[in-house]
Amino acid sequence: MEQLGELTHEIMASYEEGTNPKDYDPYDLYLLGMITRRLGDIDVSTDYLVASILRNSFIWGAWIELAFLIMDRKRVSIYHVEHFMRDHCLLILFVL
């Protein structure tokens, strides 16, 4: 777990101080989302993953990570992502 925290700091240090995390590279946002999910910070992880998808909606791994965070139908409404991949992921999530 300590290594994940170090990796988070390394990614954030690669940007100028004061840079809004939503302006990070979408792949960095995806990595931060994966790391924070594994560290147990679901809300921050969700924010990073949604920001990653909004910047590049074809990062399939971000959609998959985000799907793991959806626990019920109510939570789906907080993801304000309008893309055909959203419907595909929701279909898989609720059918399986």
FITORNU-29663 format. One record per residue: residue in one letter; residue number from 1; x, y, z of N, C-alpha, C, CB in turn. Coordinates in nm, 2 decimals. Glycine has a CB too. Example, Ala and Ser with C-alpha at 12.3 -4.5 7.8 and 13.67 -1.06 7.14 Angstrom:
- aa, i, nc1, nc2, nc3, cac1, cac2, cac3, cc1, cc2, cc3, cbc1, cbc2, cbc3
- A, 1, 1.32, -0.57, 0.78, 1.23, -0.45, 0.78, 1.32, -0.33, 0.78, 1.13, -0.45, 0.90
- S, 2, 1.28, -0.22, 0.71, 1.37, -0.11, 0.71, 1.29, 0.00, 0.79, 1.41, -0.06, 0.57
//
This chain:
- aa, i, nc1, nc2, nc3, cac1, cac2, cac3, cc1, cc2, cc3, cbc1, cbc2, cbc3
- M, 1, 0.08, -0.12, 0.00, 0.00, 0.00, 0.00, 0.09, 0.13, 0.00, -0.09, 0.00, 0.12
- E, 2, 0.20, 0.12, 0.07, 0.29, 0.23, 0.07, 0.34, 0.27, -0.07, 0.40, 0.21, 0.17
- Q, 3, 0.36, 0.17, -0.15, 0.41, 0.19, -0.28, 0.31, 0.26, -0.37, 0.45, 0.06, -0.35
- L, 4, 0.18, 0.23, -0.34, 0.07, 0.30, -0.42, 0.07, 0.44, -0.38, -0.06, 0.23, -0.39
- G, 5, 0.08, 0.48, -0.26, 0.09, 0.61, -0.22, 0.20, 0.69, -0.28, 0.10, 0.62, -0.06
- E, 6, 0.32, 0.62, -0.29, 0.44, 0.69, -0.35, 0.41, 0.71, -0.50, 0.56, 0.60, -0.33
- L, 7, 0.35, 0.61, -0.56, 0.32, 0.63, -0.71, 0.22, 0.75, -0.73, 0.26, 0.50, -0.76
- T, 8, 0.12, 0.76, -0.64, 0.03, 0.87, -0.65, 0.11, 1.01, -0.64, -0.08, 0.87, -0.54
- H, 9, 0.20, 1.02, -0.54, 0.27, 1.14, -0.53, 0.36, 1.17, -0.65, 0.36, 1.13, -0.40
- E, 10, 0.42, 1.06, -0.71, 0.51, 1.07, -0.82, 0.43, 1.13, -0.94, 0.57, 0.94, -0.86
- I, 11, 0.31, 1.07, -0.96, 0.22, 1.12, -1.08, 0.19, 1.27, -1.06, 0.10, 1.04, -1.09
- M, 12, 0.14, 1.30, -0.94, 0.10, 1.44, -0.91, 0.22, 1.54, -0.92, 0.04, 1.45, -0.77
- A, 13, 0.34, 1.49, -0.88, 0.46, 1.58, -0.88, 0.50, 1.61, -1.03, 0.57, 1.51, -0.81
- S, 14, 0.46, 1.53, -1.12, 0.50, 1.55, -1.26, 0.43, 1.67, -1.32, 0.47, 1.43, -1.34
- Y, 15, 0.33, 1.73, -1.25, 0.26, 1.85, -1.29, 0.30, 1.97, -1.21, 0.10, 1.82, -1.28
- E, 16, 0.28, 2.08, -1.27, 0.31, 2.21, -1.20, 0.22, 2.22, -1.08, 0.30, 2.33, -1.29
- E, 17, 0.27, 2.28, -0.98, 0.19, 2.30, -0.86, 0.07, 2.40, -0.89, 0.28, 2.37, -0.74
- G, 18, -0.04, 2.36, -0.84, -0.16, 2.44, -0.87, -0.24, 2.40, -0.99, -0.12, 2.58, -0.88
- T, 19, -0.19, 2.30, -1.06, -0.27, 2.24, -1.17, -0.39, 2.16, -1.12, -0.17, 2.15, -1.26
- N, 20, -0.50, 2.19, -1.18, -0.62, 2.12, -1.14, -0.61, 1.98, -1.19, -0.75, 2.19, -1.21
- P, 21, -0.63, 1.88, -1.10, -0.62, 1.74, -1.14, -0.71, 1.70, -1.26, -0.65, 1.65, -1.02
- K, 22, -0.82, 1.77, -1.28, -0.90, 1.74, -1.40, -0.83, 1.78, -1.53, -1.03, 1.81, -1.39
- D, 23, -0.72, 1.86, -1.52, -0.65, 1.89, -1.64, -0.53, 1.80, -1.67, -0.60, 2.04, -1.62
- Y, 24, -0.52, 1.70, -1.58, -0.41, 1.60, -1.60, -0.44, 1.52, -1.73, -0.40, 1.51, -1.48
- D, 25, -0.33, 1.45, -1.78, -0.35, 1.36, -1.89, -0.45, 1.25, -1.85, -0.21, 1.30, -1.92
- P, 26, -0.53, 1.21, -1.95, -0.64, 1.11, -1.91, -0.58, 0.98, -1.86, -0.73, 1.09, -2.03
- Y, 27, -0.47, 0.94, -1.91, -0.41, 0.82, -1.86, -0.36, 0.83, -1.72, -0.30, 0.77, -1.96
- D, 28, -0.30, 0.95, -1.69, -0.27, 0.97, -1.55, -0.39, 0.97, -1.46, -0.19, 1.10, -1.53
- L, 29, -0.50, 1.03, -1.50, -0.62, 1.02, -1.42, -0.67, 0.88, -1.41, -0.73, 1.11, -1.49
- Y, 30, -0.66, 0.80, -1.51, -0.70, 0.66, -1.50, -0.61, 0.59, -1.40, -0.68, 0.59, -1.64
- L, 31, -0.48, 0.61, -1.40, -0.39, 0.54, -1.31, -0.43, 0.59, -1.16, -0.25, 0.57, -1.34
- L, 32, -0.45, 0.72, -1.15, -0.49, 0.77, -1.01, -0.62, 0.71, -0.97, -0.49, 0.92, -1.02
- G, 33, -0.71, 0.69, -1.06, -0.84, 0.63, -1.02, -0.82, 0.48, -0.98, -0.93, 0.63, -1.14
- M, 34, -0.73, 0.41, -1.05, -0.71, 0.27, -1.01, -0.64, 0.26, -0.87, -0.62, 0.20, -1.11
- I, 35, -0.54, 0.35, -0.85, -0.47, 0.35, -0.73, -0.56, 0.39, -0.61, -0.35, 0.45, -0.73
- T, 36, -0.63, 0.49, -0.62, -0.72, 0.54, -0.51, -0.83, 0.43, -0.48, -0.78, 0.67, -0.54
- R, 37, -0.87, 0.36, -0.59, -0.97, 0.26, -0.56, -0.91, 0.15, -0.48, -1.02, 0.20, -0.70
- R, 38, -0.79, 0.11, -0.51, -0.72, 0.00, -0.43, -0.69, 0.05, -0.29, -0.60, -0.04, -0.50
- L, 39, -0.67, 0.18, -0.27, -0.65, 0.24, -0.14, -0.78, 0.25, -0.06, -0.57, 0.37, -0.15
- G, 40, -0.89, 0.23, -0.13, -1.02, 0.24, -0.06, -1.09, 0.37, -0.06, -1.00, 0.20, 0.08
- D, 41, -1.04, 0.47, -0.14, -1.10, 0.60, -0.14, -1.20, 0.60, -0.27, -1.00, 0.71, -0.15
- I, 42, -1.32, 0.55, -0.25, -1.41, 0.53, -0.36, -1.45, 0.66, -0.43, -1.53, 0.46, -0.31
- D, 43, -1.48, 0.76, -0.35, -1.53, 0.89, -0.40, -1.42, 0.96, -0.49, -1.57, 0.99, -0.29
- V, 44, -1.30, 0.96, -0.44, -1.19, 1.02, -0.51, -1.16, 0.94, -0.64, -1.06, 1.04, -0.43
- S, 45, -1.16, 0.81, -0.62, -1.14, 0.72, -0.74, -1.24, 0.75, -0.85, -1.14, 0.58, -0.70
- T, 46, -1.37, 0.76, -0.81, -1.48, 0.79, -0.90, -1.45, 0.92, -0.97, -1.61, 0.80, -0.83
- D, 47, -1.41, 1.02, -0.90, -1.38, 1.15, -0.96, -1.27, 1.14, -1.07, -1.34, 1.26, -0.86
- Y, 48, -1.16, 1.07, -1.03, -1.05, 1.06, -1.13, -1.10, 0.98, -1.25, -0.94, 0.98, -1.06
- L, 49, -1.17, 0.87, -1.23, -1.21, 0.79, -1.35, -1.31, 0.86, -1.44, -1.27, 0.66, -1.30
- V, 50, -1.40, 0.93, -1.38, -1.50, 1.01, -1.46, -1.42, 1.12, -1.54, -1.61, 1.07, -1.37
- A, 51, -1.33, 1.19, -1.47, -1.25, 1.29, -1.54, -1.17, 1.23, -1.65, -1.15, 1.36, -1.44
- S, 52, -1.11, 1.11, -1.63, -1.04, 1.04, -1.74, -1.12, 1.01, -1.86, -0.98, 0.91, -1.68
- I, 53, -1.24, 0.96, -1.83, -1.34, 0.93, -1.94, -1.38, 1.05, -2.01, -1.46, 0.85, -1.88
- L, 54, -1.40, 1.16, -1.94, -1.45, 1.28, -2.00, -1.34, 1.34, -2.10, -1.48, 1.39, -1.90
- R, 55, -1.21, 1.31, -2.06, -1.10, 1.36, -2.14, -1.07, 1.27, -2.26, -0.97, 1.38, -2.06
- N, 56, -1.09, 1.14, -2.24, -1.07, 1.04, -2.35, -1.16, 0.92, -2.32, -0.92, 0.99, -2.35
- S, 57, -1.27, 0.92, -2.39, -1.38, 0.82, -2.36, -1.35, 0.68, -2.41, -1.51, 0.87, -2.42
- F, 58, -1.23, 0.67, -2.48, -1.20, 0.54, -2.53, -1.09, 0.46, -2.45, -1.14, 0.55, -2.67
- I, 59, -1.07, 0.50, -2.32, -0.99, 0.43, -2.23, -1.08, 0.32, -2.17, -0.92, 0.53, -2.12
- W, 60, -1.08, 0.21, -2.23, -1.16, 0.10, -2.18, -1.14, 0.06, -2.04, -1.14, -0.02, -2.27
- G, 61, -1.02, 0.06, -1.99, -0.99, 0.03, -1.85, -1.05, 0.12, -1.75, -0.84, 0.03, -1.83
- A, 62, -1.07, 0.25, -1.79, -1.13, 0.34, -1.70, -1.28, 0.31, -1.68, -1.12, 0.49, -1.75
- W, 63, -1.34, 0.27, -1.79, -1.48, 0.22, -1.79, -1.50, 0.10, -1.70, -1.54, 0.19, -1.93
- I, 64, -1.41, 0.01, -1.71, -1.41, -0.12, -1.63, -1.39, -0.08, -1.48, -1.31, -0.22, -1.68
- E, 65, -1.29, 0.00, -1.45, -1.27, 0.04, -1.31, -1.39, 0.11, -1.26, -1.15, 0.13, -1.30
- L, 66, -1.45, 0.20, -1.34, -1.57, 0.27, -1.29, -1.69, 0.17, -1.27, -1.61, 0.38, -1.39
- A, 67, -1.70, 0.07, -1.35, -1.81, -0.03, -1.33, -1.79, -0.10, -1.20, -1.80, -0.13, -1.45
- F, 68, -1.67, -0.12, -1.15, -1.65, -0.18, -1.02, -1.70, -0.10, -0.91, -1.51, -0.22, -1.00
- L, 69, -1.71, 0.03, -0.93, -1.75, 0.13, -0.83, -1.91, 0.14, -0.82, -1.69, 0.26, -0.84
- I, 70, -1.98, 0.09, -0.92, -2.12, 0.11, -0.92, -2.18, 0.00, -0.84, -2.18, 0.11, -1.07
- M, 71, -2.24, 0.03, -0.73, -2.30, -0.07, -0.64, -2.45, -0.08, -0.66, -2.27, -0.03, -0.50
- D, 72, -2.51, 0.02, -0.71, -2.66, 0.01, -0.72, -2.70, 0.11, -0.83, -2.73, 0.04, -0.59
- R, 73, -2.82, 0.11, -0.87, -2.87, 0.19, -0.98, -2.87, 0.34, -0.94, -3.01, 0.15, -1.02
- K, 74, -2.89, 0.37, -0.81, -2.89, 0.51, -0.77, -2.75, 0.58, -0.80, -2.92, 0.52, -0.62
- R, 75, -2.65, 0.50, -0.78, -2.51, 0.56, -0.80, -2.48, 0.59, -0.94, -2.41, 0.46, -0.74
- V, 76, -2.55, 0.52, -1.03, -2.53, 0.54, -1.18, -2.56, 0.69, -1.22, -2.61, 0.45, -1.26
- S, 77, -2.66, 0.75, -1.15, -2.70, 0.88, -1.19, -2.59, 0.99, -1.16, -2.83, 0.92, -1.12
- I, 78, -2.49, 0.96, -1.08, -2.39, 1.06, -1.05, -2.29, 1.07, -1.16, -2.33, 1.03, -0.92
- Y, 79, -2.28, 0.97, -1.24, -2.18, 0.96, -1.35, -2.24, 1.04, -1.47, -2.14, 0.82, -1.39
- H, 80, -2.21, 1.16, -1.48, -2.26, 1.25, -1.59, -2.18, 1.23, -1.72, -2.27, 1.39, -1.55
- V, 81, -2.17, 1.11, -1.77, -2.09, 1.09, -1.89, -2.19, 1.04, -2.00, -1.98, 0.98, -1.86
- E, 82, -2.20, 1.12, -2.10, -2.29, 1.09, -2.21, -2.20, 1.03, -2.33, -2.37, 1.22, -2.26
- H, 83, -2.21, 0.90, -2.34, -2.13, 0.83, -2.44, -2.19, 0.70, -2.46, -1.98, 0.82, -2.40
- F, 84, -2.18, 0.64, -2.58, -2.23, 0.51, -2.61, -2.17, 0.40, -2.52, -2.22, 0.48, -2.75
- M, 85, -2.05, 0.42, -2.48, -1.98, 0.32, -2.40, -2.05, 0.32, -2.26, -1.83, 0.36, -2.38
- R, 86, -2.10, 0.43, -2.21, -2.17, 0.42, -2.08, -2.29, 0.33, -2.09, -2.22, 0.57, -2.05
- D, 87, -2.36, 0.33, -2.19, -2.48, 0.24, -2.20, -2.43, 0.10, -2.21, -2.56, 0.28, -2.33
- H, 88, -2.32, 0.07, -2.29, -2.27, -0.06, -2.30, -2.22, -0.12, -2.17, -2.15, -0.06, -2.40
- C, 89, -2.15, -0.03, -2.09, -2.11, -0.08, -1.96, -2.22, -0.11, -1.86, -2.01, 0.02, -1.90
- L, 90, -2.32, -0.02, -1.87, -2.44, -0.04, -1.78, -2.52, -0.16, -1.82, -2.53, 0.08, -1.78
- L, 91, -2.53, -0.19, -1.95, -2.59, -0.31, -1.99, -2.52, -0.43, -1.94, -2.60, -0.31, -2.14
- I, 92, -2.39, -0.44, -1.95, -2.31, -0.55, -1.90, -2.33, -0.56, -1.75, -2.16, -0.54, -1.94
- L, 93, -2.32, -0.45, -1.68, -2.33, -0.45, -1.54, -2.46, -0.51, -1.48, -2.31, -0.31, -1.48
- F, 94, -2.57, -0.46, -1.54, -2.70, -0.50, -1.49, -2.76, -0.62, -1.55, -2.80, -0.39, -1.51
- V, 95, -2.70, -0.67, -1.66, -2.75, -0.80, -1.71, -2.68, -0.92, -1.65, -2.73, -0.80, -1.87
- L, 96, -2.55, -0.90, -1.62, -2.48, -1.01, -1.57, -2.50, -1.03, -1.43, -2.33, -1.00, -1.60
//
